[in-house]
């Protein structure tokens, strides 16, 4: 018999790949989100069996395969904004007369299905304006309209969505409202607006139904509704497809794994359940449609660049896609690549980012538990749901806001806490150390200001045994996990300039104070410099400094000097250094968030009755 338990990581990777291939691309809707979340949850907490249960594995793979043979609707869908290259409105009549002049968009779903100007959907559900289109191309940078600059309002962007009436739709019912036009062989027929339902007849098969939404003239039209009511057999097919995937997942899992029912498993399951339920309760539209970035915000850049990269990738320009639209980075580099990979793997949905957010309470709990008792860690983890302590870092609000604004902080900080948790638990194999620093590299690429924090951690790791007792050579090899960070300056050099990270980090708005200004201020106060005229810049900068920033800075300085535990001193020094960067850069709260969290946890760990026994034993041994 093969002992699978000897290679648990390899087994989990292969199982995840089998589930991904069996499901197929793209992912769409709450059932597919649930499948992905459950698969990750089970594989993370599953313990590999020493001996496989073949019958469960065979049945599991059979049900997963069966899901592909269940009849499903494949409705061709095309999407387009009613804007020309100068961002002027295109009237619906003009569009219909010259449709080839205005090509439809490439969606990530369409790309993974092998189509450039269309995609196949399993249902029709339009009633939330442009958000209903469930694709991110409207987040492209050229559509970054906001009120201060343009009369165009992003929620009211005019669009057209078209569906081919396939034979399988005959007998089904459409709930309709707004301007709808049927097209067949170049002839158009406007749907009677008085008719709110449409029974699809055989005569409709083969025609194209186009719906116009958004505000495409001064009267304002944002009332488009097209909803499909399926016949009973297709409702059964939908349930059978989802059921076969979930049953296949369960059978395959229990053929290869088992769950060790511990208190820790119960706590983490509770946290994930609360996280998923609260997210579904408050933001169900993310599962149904997607995320629509706010105008004037950087989220459009992070989400829009990947769609431009996808267009280049689809046309075979792989080098252009990997270089991204910026030959030299100005905006933060990493998030566009995270989103681009997410699109290639899953389509237009935000499955990776949403799942990472849903696991964030567990990530917090695992990090807290390294330093604090399980009860204290659980209480702090539950408090993060309340959003009461966002100003001091103990809140999921930043991570939720980061997701909805399509920023990268949530992803970067989640990876930061995973990386630090791995390191603090004392790395005993090169592979785990490499993984910890690889996650650090991705975190840095998304938020380059974390480079100082991880630079201190990496230096301490290399020259001391604080994070690993393995030989120096092994610790050195682990640091190669950070090597992806080097791709950032290499990209910029290939683009024509030597820029370490991004050009935005060098502008005065983001770097209002420099070390030289501090030197000038000091010499001025000592009477050595009578010509210093920059004190106003200091006043302006420190008006934006939060009180908790200074408090955390003082606590971390004290921990760096006085903490009895080497691991605490090391992390406190790294956090103190990362926080100190904001004496020069703008101390925006979303940049300080993880440092505040770390300061609180390390501070609480100095209270003996709150300190985890495992941590106490580990730290005492290190001392």
C-alpha positions as CSV (number, residue, x, y, z in Angstrom):
1,X,0.0,0.0,0.0
2,X,1.2,3.5,-0.8
3,X,1.6,5.7,2.3
4,X,0.0,8.9,1.3
5,X,0.5,10.4,4.7
6,X,4.2,10.7,4.0
7,X,3.5,13.4,1.4
8,X,0.5,15.3,2.7
9,X,1.3,18.6,0.8
10,X,1.7,16.8,-2.5
11,X,-1.6,14.9,-2.0
12,X,-3.5,18.1,-1.2
13,X,-2.1,19.9,-4.2
14,X,-3.1,17.0,-6.5
15,X,-6.5,16.8,-4.9
16,X,-7.1,20.5,-5.4
17,X,-6.0,20.2,-9.0
18,X,-8.4,17.3,-9.6
19,X,-11.3,19.3,-8.1
20,X,-10.4,22.4,-10.2
21,X,-10.2,20.4,-13.4
22,X,-13.4,18.5,-12.6
23,X,-15.3,21.7,-12.0
24,X,-13.9,23.4,-15.1
25,X,-13.9,27.1,-15.9
26,X,-15.3,29.6,-15.4
27,X,-16.8,29.8,-12.0
28,X,-20.1,31.6,-11.7
29,X,-22.5,32.3,-8.9
30,X,-22.9,31.5,-5.3
31,X,-22.8,27.7,-5.8
32,X,-19.4,27.9,-7.4
33,X,-18.1,30.2,-4.7
34,X,-19.4,27.7,-2.2
35,X,-17.7,24.8,-3.9
36,X,-14.4,26.7,-4.0
37,X,-14.7,27.7,-0.3
38,X,-15.6,24.2,0.9
39,X,-12.8,22.6,-1.1
40,X,-10.2,25.0,0.4
41,X,-11.7,24.5,3.9
42,X,-11.6,20.7,3.7
43,X,-8.1,20.5,2.2
44,X,-6.7,22.9,4.8
45,X,-8.0,21.0,7.7
46,X,-8.0,17.5,6.3
47,X,-5.5,15.0,7.5
48,X,-4.2,12.6,4.8
49,X,-5.0,9.0,5.4
50,X,-2.2,6.5,5.4
51,X,-4.4,4.1,3.4
52,X,-6.8,5.3,0.7
53,X,-10.4,4.2,0.7
54,X,-10.7,3.3,-3.0
55,X,-14.4,3.1,-3.2
56,X,-14.9,6.7,-2.0
57,X,-12.2,8.0,-4.3
58,X,-13.8,6.2,-7.3
59,X,-17.3,7.4,-6.4
60,X,-16.1,10.9,-5.8
61,X,-14.3,11.2,-9.2
62,X,-17.4,9.6,-10.8
63,X,-19.8,12.3,-9.4
64,X,-17.3,15.1,-10.3
65,X,-17.2,13.8,-13.8
66,X,-20.9,13.4,-14.0
67,X,-21.3,17.1,-13.4
68,X,-20.0,17.8,-16.9
69,X,-22.6,15.6,-18.5
70,X,-25.6,17.2,-16.8
71,X,-27.5,19.3,-19.4
72,X,-27.0,23.0,-18.8
73,X,-28.0,26.1,-20.7
74,X,-25.3,27.7,-22.7
75,X,-26.7,31.1,-23.6
76,X,-24.4,33.4,-25.7
77,X,-24.0,36.8,-24.1
78,X,-22.3,39.9,-25.4
79,X,-21.7,43.2,-23.6
80,X,-20.7,46.6,-24.7
81,X,-20.7,50.2,-23.3
82,X,-22.6,52.7,-25.4
83,X,-19.6,55.1,-25.5
84,X,-17.4,56.0,-28.4
85,X,-13.7,56.5,-28.2
86,X,-14.2,60.1,-27.0
87,X,-16.6,58.8,-24.3
88,X,-19.7,60.4,-26.0
89,X,-23.0,58.6,-25.7
90,X,-24.0,56.3,-28.5
91,X,-27.8,56.3,-29.0
92,X,-29.3,52.8,-29.2
93,X,-30.5,53.4,-32.8
94,X,-27.0,54.4,-33.9
95,X,-25.5,51.3,-32.2
96,X,-27.9,48.9,-33.9
97,X,-27.3,50.4,-37.4
98,X,-23.5,50.2,-36.9
99,X,-23.0,47.3,-34.5
100,X,-19.9,46.0,-36.2
101,X,-18.3,49.4,-35.7
102,X,-18.6,49.0,-31.9
103,X,-17.2,45.5,-31.1
104,X,-18.3,43.7,-27.9
105,X,-16.0,43.3,-25.0
106,X,-13.6,40.5,-24.1
107,X,-14.6,39.1,-20.7
108,X,-12.4,36.8,-18.6
109,X,-15.2,34.2,-18.7
110,X,-15.3,34.4,-22.4
111,X,-11.5,34.1,-22.7
112,X,-11.4,30.9,-20.5
113,X,-14.2,29.5,-22.6
114,X,-12.3,30.2,-25.8
115,X,-14.2,33.2,-27.1
116,X,-13.1,36.8,-27.6
117,X,-16.3,38.8,-28.0
118,X,-18.8,36.7,-26.1
119,X,-19.3,34.3,-23.3
120,X,-21.8,31.5,-22.4
121,X,-23.9,31.9,-19.3
122,X,-26.3,29.5,-17.6
123,X,-29.0,32.1,-16.7
124,X,-30.1,35.7,-17.5
125,X,-30.3,38.0,-14.5
126,X,-30.2,41.8,-15.3
127,X,-31.7,44.3,-12.9
128,X,-28.9,46.2,-11.2
129,X,-27.7,48.4,-14.0
130,X,-24.2,47.9,-15.2
131,X,-23.3,45.8,-12.2
132,X,-25.6,43.1,-13.5
133,X,-23.2,42.4,-16.3
134,X,-20.9,40.6,-13.8
135,X,-17.7,41.4,-15.7
136,X,-15.0,43.8,-14.7
137,X,-14.2,45.4,-18.1
138,X,-16.2,48.5,-16.9
139,X,-13.5,48.9,-14.3
140,X,-10.9,49.7,-17.0
141,X,-8.9,52.9,-16.4
142,X,-10.4,54.7,-19.3
143,X,-13.8,54.5,-17.6
144,X,-12.5,56.1,-14.4
145,X,-15.2,58.8,-14.4
146,X,-16.1,60.7,-11.3
147,X,-18.2,63.7,-10.6
148,X,-15.4,66.3,-10.1
149,X,-14.1,65.8,-13.6
150,X,-16.8,64.3,-15.8
151,X,-20.6,64.5,-16.1
152,X,-20.6,60.7,-16.7
153,X,-21.5,58.8,-13.5
154,X,-20.1,55.3,-13.3
155,X,-23.2,53.6,-11.9
156,X,-25.2,55.1,-14.9
157,X,-22.8,54.2,-17.7
158,X,-24.9,53.3,-20.8
159,X,-24.5,49.7,-22.0
160,X,-26.1,47.1,-24.2
161,X,-26.2,43.4,-23.4
162,X,-27.3,40.9,-26.0
163,X,-28.4,37.3,-25.8
164,X,-29.0,34.8,-28.5
165,X,-32.3,33.0,-28.0
166,X,-31.2,29.3,-28.3
167,X,-33.7,26.5,-28.9
168,X,-33.4,25.3,-25.2
169,X,-35.0,28.5,-24.1
170,X,-38.3,27.8,-25.9
171,X,-41.1,27.5,-23.3
172,X,-39.2,29.5,-20.7
173,X,-40.4,33.0,-19.5
174,X,-38.5,36.3,-19.4
175,X,-39.4,39.1,-17.0
176,X,-38.6,42.2,-19.0
177,X,-38.6,46.0,-18.6
178,X,-36.9,48.9,-20.4
179,X,-35.8,49.2,-24.0
180,X,-35.4,45.8,-25.6
181,X,-35.0,45.1,-29.3
182,X,-35.1,41.8,-31.1
183,X,-32.8,41.4,-34.1
184,X,-32.9,38.7,-36.8
185,X,-31.0,38.9,-40.1
186,X,-30.6,42.7,-39.9
187,X,-34.3,43.4,-39.1
188,X,-35.2,44.9,-35.7
189,X,-38.4,44.8,-33.6
190,X,-38.8,46.8,-30.5
191,X,-40.4,44.9,-27.7
192,X,-43.7,46.4,-26.5
193,X,-42.9,48.1,-23.1
194,X,-46.4,47.4,-21.8
195,X,-45.6,43.6,-21.8
196,X,-43.7,42.8,-18.6
197,X,-43.3,39.1,-19.4
198,X,-42.3,37.3,-22.5
199,X,-43.0,33.6,-23.2
200,X,-40.3,32.4,-25.5
201,X,-41.7,30.8,-28.6
202,X,-40.1,28.8,-31.4
203,X,-40.3,31.8,-33.6
204,X,-37.9,33.6,-31.2
205,X,-35.3,30.9,-31.6
206,X,-32.2,32.2,-33.4
207,X,-33.0,35.9,-32.9
208,X,-30.9,38.2,-30.8
209,X,-32.4,40.0,-27.8
210,X,-30.6,43.3,-27.0
211,X,-31.3,45.3,-23.8
212,X,-30.2,48.9,-23.3
213,X,-29.5,50.1,-19.8
214,X,-27.8,53.0,-18.1
215,X,-28.3,56.7,-18.9
216,X,-27.9,57.0,-22.6
217,X,-29.6,60.4,-23.1
218,X,-30.8,63.3,-21.1
219,X,-34.0,61.6,-20.0
220,X,-32.2,58.9,-18.1
221,X,-32.8,55.2,-18.5
222,X,-31.6,52.8,-15.9
223,X,-34.5,50.5,-15.6
224,X,-33.4,47.5,-17.7
225,X,-34.7,44.2,-16.4
226,X,-34.2,40.8,-18.1
227,X,-34.7,37.8,-15.9
228,X,-35.1,34.2,-17.0
229,X,-37.5,31.8,-15.3
230,X,-36.4,28.3,-16.2
231,X,-38.6,25.4,-16.9
232,X,-38.7,22.6,-14.2
233,X,-36.3,20.2,-16.0
234,X,-33.6,22.8,-16.1
235,X,-34.1,23.7,-12.5
236,X,-33.5,20.0,-11.8
237,X,-30.4,20.0,-14.0
238,X,-29.0,23.0,-12.2
239,X,-29.5,21.3,-8.8
240,X,-28.1,18.0,-10.2
241,X,-25.0,19.8,-11.4
242,X,-24.3,21.5,-8.1
243,X,-25.2,18.4,-6.2
244,X,-22.9,16.2,-8.2
245,X,-20.0,18.5,-7.6
246,X,-20.5,18.8,-3.9
247,X,-21.2,15.1,-3.4
248,X,-18.1,14.3,-5.5
249,X,-16.0,16.7,-3.4
250,X,-17.3,15.0,-0.1
251,X,-16.7,11.5,-1.3
252,X,-13.2,12.2,-2.8
253,X,-12.3,14.0,0.4
254,X,-13.3,11.2,2.8
255,X,-11.5,8.7,0.5
256,X,-8.2,10.5,0.9
257,X,-8.6,12.5,4.2
258,X,-10.2,12.6,7.6
259,X,-11.0,15.4,10.0
260,X,-9.4,15.4,13.4
261,X,-12.1,16.8,15.7
262,X,-10.2,19.1,18.0
263,X,-11.2,22.2,19.9
264,X,-9.0,24.2,17.6
265,X,-10.8,22.8,14.6
266,X,-14.2,23.6,16.1
267,X,-13.2,27.2,16.9
268,X,-11.8,27.8,13.4
269,X,-14.9,26.2,11.8
270,X,-17.1,28.5,13.9
271,X,-15.1,31.6,12.7
272,X,-15.4,30.6,9.1
273,X,-19.1,30.0,9.4
274,X,-19.7,33.4,11.0
275,X,-17.5,35.0,8.3
276,X,-19.3,33.3,5.4
277,X,-22.8,33.9,6.8
278,X,-22.2,37.6,7.6
279,X,-20.7,38.2,4.2
280,X,-23.5,36.5,2.4
281,X,-26.1,38.4,4.5
282,X,-24.6,41.8,3.9
283,X,-23.1,41.5,0.4
284,X,-24.9,38.8,-1.6
285,X,-24.5,40.7,-4.8
286,X,-20.8,40.1,-4.8
287,X,-21.6,36.4,-5.3
288,X,-24.2,37.1,-8.0
289,X,-22.6,39.9,-10.0
290,X,-19.3,41.1,-8.9
291,X,-17.6,44.3,-7.7
292,X,-18.0,47.7,-9.3
293,X,-15.1,50.1,-8.5
294,X,-15.8,53.6,-7.4
295,X,-14.8,56.4,-9.8
296,X,-11.7,58.3,-9.0
297,X,-10.1,55.6,-6.9
298,X,-7.1,53.4,-7.5
299,X,-9.2,50.3,-7.4
300,X,-10.0,50.9,-11.1
301,X,-6.3,50.7,-11.8
302,X,-5.8,47.5,-9.9
303,X,-8.8,45.9,-11.5
304,X,-8.7,47.6,-14.9
305,X,-5.1,46.9,-15.9
306,X,-5.6,43.1,-15.7
307,X,-8.4,43.4,-18.4
308,X,-5.9,45.3,-20.6
309,X,-3.4,42.6,-19.9
310,X,-6.0,39.9,-20.8
311,X,-6.6,41.5,-24.2
312,X,-2.9,41.4,-24.9
313,X,-2.7,37.8,-23.6
314,X,-5.6,36.8,-25.8
315,X,-4.0,38.2,-29.0
316,X,-0.7,36.3,-28.2
317,X,1.2,39.3,-26.9
318,X,2.4,37.5,-23.7
319,X,5.3,39.8,-23.2
320,X,3.1,42.8,-23.3
321,X,0.6,41.2,-20.9
322,X,3.4,40.4,-18.4
323,X,4.9,43.8,-18.7
324,X,1.3,45.2,-18.0
325,X,0.1,48.6,-19.4
326,X,2.8,50.4,-17.4
327,X,6.3,49.9,-18.8
328,X,7.6,51.5,-15.6
329,X,5.4,51.0,-12.5
330,X,3.7,54.0,-11.2
331,X,0.9,52.4,-9.3
332,X,1.5,49.5,-6.9
333,X,2.8,46.6,-9.0
334,X,1.5,43.3,-7.5
335,X,-2.2,43.5,-7.3
336,X,-2.7,43.6,-11.1
337,X,-0.8,40.3,-11.4
338,X,-2.8,38.7,-8.6
339,X,-6.1,39.7,-10.3
340,X,-4.8,38.7,-13.7
341,X,-4.0,35.2,-12.5
342,X,-7.3,35.0,-10.7
343,X,-9.1,35.8,-14.0
344,X,-7.1,33.2,-15.9
345,X,-8.0,30.6,-13.4
346,X,-11.6,31.4,-12.5
347,X,-12.9,34.0,-15.0
348,X,-14.5,37.3,-14.0
349,X,-15.4,36.3,-10.4
350,X,-13.4,37.3,-7.4
351,X,-13.1,33.8,-5.9
352,X,-9.6,34.0,-4.6
353,X,-10.0,37.4,-3.0
354,X,-13.4,36.6,-1.5
355,X,-12.2,33.3,-0.1
356,X,-9.1,34.9,1.4
357,X,-11.4,37.5,3.0
358,X,-13.7,34.8,4.4
359,X,-10.7,33.0,5.9
360,X,-9.3,36.2,7.4
361,X,-10.8,35.5,10.9
362,X,-9.0,32.2,10.9
363,X,-5.8,33.8,9.8
364,X,-6.2,36.3,12.7
365,X,-6.9,33.5,15.1
366,X,-3.9,31.4,14.1
367,X,-1.7,34.5,14.4
368,X,-3.1,35.5,17.8
369,X,-2.9,31.9,19.1
370,X,0.9,31.9,18.6
371,X,1.3,34.5,21.3
372,X,-2.0,34.4,23.3
373,X,-4.2,31.8,25.0
374,X,-6.9,30.2,22.9
375,X,-9.6,32.0,24.8
376,X,-7.9,35.4,24.3
377,X,-7.2,34.7,20.7
378,X,-10.9,33.7,20.1
379,X,-12.2,36.8,21.8
380,X,-10.0,39.0,19.8
381,X,-11.0,37.2,16.6
382,X,-14.7,37.6,17.4
383,X,-14.2,41.3,18.1
384,X,-12.8,41.8,14.6
385,X,-16.4,41.2,13.3
386,X,-17.7,44.1,15.2
387,X,-15.9,46.8,13.2
388,X,-15.6,48.8,16.4
389,X,-11.8,48.7,16.5
390,X,-10.9,49.6,13.0
391,X,-8.9,52.5,14.2
392,X,-6.5,50.3,16.1
393,X,-6.2,47.4,13.6
394,X,-8.5,44.8,15.3
395,X,-11.2,44.9,12.6
396,X,-12.2,43.1,9.4
397,X,-13.6,46.4,8.1
398,X,-10.3,47.3,6.4
399,X,-10.2,43.9,4.6
400,X,-13.8,44.2,3.5
401,X,-13.3,47.8,2.3
402,X,-10.1,46.8,0.5
403,X,-12.0,44.1,-1.3
404,X,-15.0,46.3,-2.3
405,X,-12.7,49.1,-3.4
406,X,-10.5,46.6,-5.3
407,X,-7.5,47.7,-3.4
408,X,-4.7,45.3,-2.5
409,X,-4.2,45.9,1.2
410,X,-6.5,43.0,2.3
411,X,-4.6,40.5,0.2
412,X,-1.2,41.9,1.2
413,X,-1.9,41.9,5.0
414,X,-3.5,38.4,4.9
415,X,-0.4,37.0,3.4
416,X,1.7,39.0,5.9
417,X,0.0,37.4,8.9
418,X,0.2,33.9,7.3
419,X,3.9,34.4,6.7
420,X,4.7,35.7,10.2
421,X,2.6,32.9,11.8
422,X,4.7,30.3,9.9
423,X,7.9,31.9,10.9
424,X,7.0,32.4,14.5
425,X,6.1,28.7,14.9
426,X,9.8,28.0,14.1
427,X,10.6,26.7,10.6
428,X,11.9,23.1,10.7
429,X,12.1,22.5,6.9
430,X,13.5,24.5,4.1
431,X,10.3,24.2,2.1
432,X,8.1,25.8,4.8
433,X,10.6,28.6,5.2
434,X,10.7,29.2,1.4
435,X,6.9,29.3,1.4
436,X,6.8,31.9,4.2
437,X,9.2,34.2,2.4
438,X,7.5,33.6,-0.9
439,X,4.2,34.8,0.6
440,X,6.2,37.8,2.0
441,X,7.4,38.6,-1.5
442,X,3.8,38.7,-2.9
443,X,2.8,40.9,0.0
444,X,5.6,43.3,-0.7
445,X,4.8,43.5,-4.4
446,X,1.2,44.5,-3.5
447,X,2.3,46.9,-0.7
448,X,5.9,47.8,-1.2
449,X,6.0,49.8,2.1
450,X,6.1,46.4,3.8
451,X,9.6,45.9,2.4
452,X,11.2,47.5,5.4
453,X,9.2,45.1,7.8
454,X,10.2,42.0,5.9
455,X,13.7,43.2,5.3
456,X,14.3,43.3,9.1
457,X,12.6,39.9,9.5
458,X,14.7,38.4,6.8
459,X,17.9,39.8,8.2
460,X,17.2,38.5,11.7
461,X,16.2,35.1,10.2
462,X,19.5,34.9,8.3
463,X,21.9,35.8,11.0
464,X,20.1,34.4,14.1
465,X,18.2,31.2,15.0
466,X,15.2,33.2,16.2
467,X,12.8,31.8,13.5
468,X,14.6,28.6,12.7
469,X,17.3,26.4,14.3
470,X,18.4,25.0,11.0
471,X,21.9,25.7,9.8
472,X,22.8,29.1,8.2
473,X,23.0,27.6,4.7
474,X,19.4,26.3,5.0
475,X,18.2,29.6,6.3
476,X,19.9,31.3,3.4
477,X,18.1,29.0,0.9
478,X,14.8,29.9,2.5
479,X,15.3,33.5,1.7
480,X,15.2,32.7,-2.0
481,X,11.4,32.8,-1.5
482,X,11.8,36.6,-1.5
483,X,13.4,36.6,-5.0
484,X,10.1,37.5,-6.9
485,X,10.5,41.0,-5.4
486,X,13.5,41.4,-7.8
487,X,11.1,41.2,-10.7
488,X,9.8,44.7,-9.9
489,X,13.0,46.6,-10.6
490,X,13.8,44.2,-13.5
491,X,10.5,45.1,-15.0
492,X,11.2,48.8,-14.7
493,X,14.7,48.4,-16.2
494,X,13.3,46.6,-19.2
495,X,10.7,49.4,-19.4
496,X,13.5,52.0,-19.7
497,X,14.1,53.3,-16.2
498,X,15.8,52.2,-13.1
499,X,13.1,52.5,-10.5
500,X,13.3,50.2,-7.4
501,X,9.5,49.9,-6.8
502,X,7.2,52.5,-8.3
503,X,7.4,56.1,-9.4
504,X,4.5,57.0,-7.1
505,X,6.7,56.3,-4.1
506,X,9.0,59.2,-5.1
507,X,6.5,62.0,-5.6
508,X,6.2,64.7,-3.0
509,X,2.6,63.9,-2.3
510,X,3.5,60.5,-1.0
511,X,6.9,61.5,0.5
512,X,6.2,64.9,2.0
513,X,9.2,64.7,4.4
514,X,12.7,63.3,3.7
515,X,15.6,62.4,6.0
516,X,17.4,65.5,4.8
517,X,14.5,67.7,6.0
518,X,14.8,66.1,9.4
519,X,18.5,66.9,9.4
520,X,17.8,70.5,8.4
521,X,15.2,70.8,11.1
522,X,17.5,69.4,13.8
523,X,20.3,71.8,12.8
524,X,17.8,74.6,12.8
525,X,16.7,73.8,16.4
526,X,20.3,73.6,17.5
527,X,20.9,77.0,16.0
528,X,23.2,75.8,13.3
529,X,20.9,76.6,10.4
530,X,19.2,80.0,10.2
531,X,17.8,79.6,6.7
532,X,15.4,76.6,7.4
533,X,11.9,77.5,6.0
534,X,10.2,74.1,6.0
535,X,8.7,73.9,9.4
536,X,5.2,74.2,7.9
537,X,5.7,70.9,6.1
538,X,6.3,69.2,9.4
539,X,3.2,70.8,11.0
540,X,1.1,69.7,8.0
541,X,2.4,66.2,8.1
542,X,2.0,65.6,11.8
543,X,-1.5,67.0,11.8
544,X,-2.4,63.7,10.0
545,X,-0.6,61.5,12.5
546,X,-3.1,59.4,14.5
547,X,-2.7,59.2,18.3
548,X,-2.7,55.4,18.1
549,X,0.2,55.6,15.6
550,X,2.4,57.3,18.3
551,X,1.2,54.9,21.0
552,X,1.9,51.8,18.9
553,X,5.3,53.3,18.0
554,X,6.2,53.7,21.7
555,X,4.9,50.3,22.7
556,X,6.9,48.7,19.9
557,X,10.1,50.5,20.9
558,X,9.6,49.4,24.5
559,X,9.0,45.8,23.3
560,X,12.1,45.9,21.1
561,X,14.3,46.9,24.1
562,X,12.6,45.2,27.1
563,X,10.7,42.1,25.9
564,X,12.1,38.9,27.3
565,X,11.3,36.8,24.3
566,X,13.6,36.9,21.2
567,X,10.7,36.3,18.8
568,X,8.8,39.2,20.3
569,X,11.8,41.5,20.2
570,X,12.5,40.6,16.5
571,X,8.9,41.2,15.3
572,X,8.6,44.3,17.4
573,X,11.8,45.7,15.8
574,X,10.5,44.9,12.3
575,X,7.1,46.5,13.1
576,X,8.7,49.5,14.7
577,X,10.9,50.0,11.7
578,X,8.0,49.6,9.3
579,X,5.9,52.0,11.3
580,X,8.8,54.6,11.4
581,X,8.7,54.8,7.6
582,X,5.5,56.9,8.0
583,X,7.5,59.7,9.6
584,X,8.5,60.3,6.0
585,X,5.5,59.0,4.1
586,X,1.8,59.9,4.6
587,X,0.5,57.9,7.7
588,X,-2.7,56.8,6.1
589,X,-4.6,54.4,8.4
590,X,-4.9,51.6,5.9
591,X,-1.1,51.6,5.6
592,X,-0.7,51.3,9.4
593,X,-3.4,48.7,10.0
594,X,-1.3,45.5,10.3
595,X,1.4,47.3,12.5
596,X,-1.3,48.3,15.0
597,X,-2.6,44.8,15.1
598,X,0.9,43.4,15.7
599,X,1.6,46.0,18.4
600,X,-1.6,45.1,20.3
601,X,-1.0,41.3,20.1
602,X,2.7,41.6,21.1
603,X,1.8,44.0,24.0
604,X,-0.9,41.5,25.3
605,X,1.6,38.7,25.1
606,X,3.7,40.4,27.8
607,X,0.8,39.8,30.3
608,X,1.7,36.3,31.7
609,X,-1.9,35.1,32.2
610,X,-2.8,36.0,28.6
611,X,0.3,34.4,27.1
612,X,-0.1,31.1,25.2
613,X,1.6,28.2,27.0
614,X,3.1,26.9,23.8
615,X,4.6,30.4,23.1
616,X,5.9,30.6,26.6
617,X,7.6,27.3,26.3
618,X,9.0,28.1,22.9
619,X,10.2,31.6,23.9
620,X,11.7,30.4,27.1
621,X,13.7,27.7,25.3
622,X,15.0,30.3,22.8
623,X,16.0,32.6,25.7
